[in-house]
């Protein structure tokens, strides 16, 4: 009998100790949950659940529910489904738990289970059967009722969206062949941990940045949120053969022991926008937006950008609009439609001018995350609040849907007429799909997804959709000199296109053009004459890129007129000079307020008098050609300098003749000092040249009394007014 009591005593003691251990684990779990450290919280909730006796069904169900909530938040879908089902089995699953379970079934691609659970939930919410059909979800939007009524409306609205997704996703997937997308997992960029939010950078899109929790990330501690290291930003470079290098962490102060991720770039790639999340062991962590500046090849330490004085809301996933006027971002601050919304801040040199919610139909009661812009202005983002395949799906709004009355080149504020597009399968999947980046104007690039990963970890995929895209690429540079990164190009089309384009660091620009449209491009830069190019775009069957050159003539320095040829020892222009002369005629027509001195120069062989006379006759020959082709004589001053003004070498020319230096003057003494006859002859050739220099830029702008004249507008019935003004 004594042995029986002993056994009962031991059992009771074990039960008591187990209960105490479970309670302790729950307290620790609750502490980590309050800090947002869901991985650590799930570990203790799991321990508490295992130590809870099966006969304590309500308590076991409650602990399963907390464990499920943690697994859901860290993307461990299978574990979350099992835990929620345990809560259902122990009758502790409320309507919110049923909703999350149905959402997880969607995310797992279990569409039948998702449909069944959504129907069960809608029944419990009292939604009539007639509303449980596609298109009825707008009948149940959250309103201004009591908290309970509002919560019921919220769940009803989101459940109707989920029900539509569960019913339609198999059909959408079957229609995948019509989406035109090809998706491939990129093993080079991926590791055994998580990678997400790739972002292409550089004028040629030859640099790829992304965030990763791989072992090379800084710090030794694992995050209590994810169970992995905090993310760092990694970088890969494409070589001349199109091969990407092995990713390496960005080697600067940009990466820290905290979380850095979701990078995007300004249009000139000099500013990086990113999300940072600092570590605090005793306080919940809220994501913040930061910026980093590029100096040469290095990125500065991230500086937090104050979007709002609200310290209890998340600010994340920054995305500057292509024109740089707006910064789109994600936040759960008050004033949204529910969950995380897309917002935008108006930027200026003095800071943020205003903040506004992008509104419906982009935002929903669900979560809208990871905005990004395609270079053509289309806004892409991810959402779990619109019908889709499950998890986060990618959606976009085309750039044409804008606020026309204000001329705003960014997406408009809340407007019910916006039309959302869903790219379909396989760009979207049952998992989370987000964080896109585009290779130039083409519909291809990279994105992140956790599809096919049982741990819920994100990886980088490439995507491409076959499209016929016509583009124009141009370069603005100094005539007989280098690129002009301060240049501007005005682009006007007879379809109403009217753009001002800032060129990139190498003086180039790339723009999409449309078939059947005639365009005029005007290259400009302060201190230089304008240059105009015209382009008529014909329809094509394959993507095509047109190339335009914008050599700008200096207003302050002599400009070489290349390829002007005269008969030997005469002033007669040879026929092969016509192309260069016609280009000069066009330049003067494009700049009608300019007068020039047209000068001819000889080498130092021959007498001074003979050389001056020959060069004068040659300069007059060029002027006569220009007059014969419509240029007013009083805009032209022919001068023959003979050998008086030897050539001064520009830096650009030293690339062709490395034995010359910038600012070398090809005087007789300089040439005679050269020990190579071939080099001497090259110098003589360089001295024999035809140039012009701008004398005035106000020709025809004032009357005899010095008052400004009204400038006539060139009439052209076939072209829009903006294009006439460029002429």
Secondary structure as UniProt FT lines:
FT   HELIX           2..34
FT   TURN            35..36
FT   HELIX           38..50
FT   TURN            54..55
FT   HELIX           57..73
FT   TURN            74..75
FT   HELIX           77..89
FT   TURN            90..91
FT   HELIX           95..107
FT   TURN            108..109
FT   HELIX           111..125
FT   HELIX           129..131
FT   TURN            134..135
FT   HELIX           137..139
FT   HELIX           147..174
FT   HELIX           176..178
FT   STRAND          181..185
FT   TURN            187..189
FT   STRAND          195..201
FT   TURN            203..204
FT   STRAND          207..212
FT   TURN            215..216
FT   TURN            224..226
FT   STRAND          232..238
FT   TURN            240..241
FT   STRAND          248..249
FT   TURN            253..254
FT   STRAND          259..265
FT   TURN            267..268
FT   STRAND          271..277
FT   TURN            281..282
FT   STRAND          288..295
FT   TURN            296..297
FT   STRAND          298..299
FT   STRAND          303..304
FT   STRAND          315..320
FT   TURN            322..323
FT   STRAND          326..331
FT   TURN            334..335
FT   STRAND          341..348
FT   TURN            349..350
FT   STRAND          351..357
FT   TURN            360..362
FT   STRAND          368..373
FT   TURN            375..376
FT   STRAND          379..383
FT   STRAND          393..397
FT   TURN            399..400
FT   HELIX           404..406
FT   TURN            416..417
FT   STRAND          421..422
FT   TURN            425..427
FT   STRAND          433..438
FT   TURN            440..441
FT   STRAND          444..449
FT   TURN            451..452
FT   TURN            454..455
FT   STRAND          459..465
FT   STRAND          470..478
FT   TURN            479..480
FT   TURN            485..486
FT   STRAND          488..493
FT   TURN            494..495
FT   STRAND          498..502
FT   TURN            505..506
FT   STRAND          508..513
FT   TURN            515..516
FT   STRAND          518..524
FT   TURN            526..527
FT   STRAND          531..536
FT   STRAND          544..552
FT   STRAND          559..560
FT   TURN            562..563
FT   TURN            568..569
FT   HELIX           575..577
FT   HELIX           578..590
FT   TURN            591..593
FT   STRAND          595..601
FT   HELIX           608..628
FT   TURN            629..630
FT   HELIX           633..635
FT   STRAND          636..642
FT   HELIX           651..655
FT   TURN            658..659
FT   TURN            662..663
FT   HELIX           668..672
FT   HELIX           677..687
FT   STRAND          689..696
FT   TURN            699..700
FT   TURN            704..705
FT   TURN            717..718
FT   HELIX           721..726
//
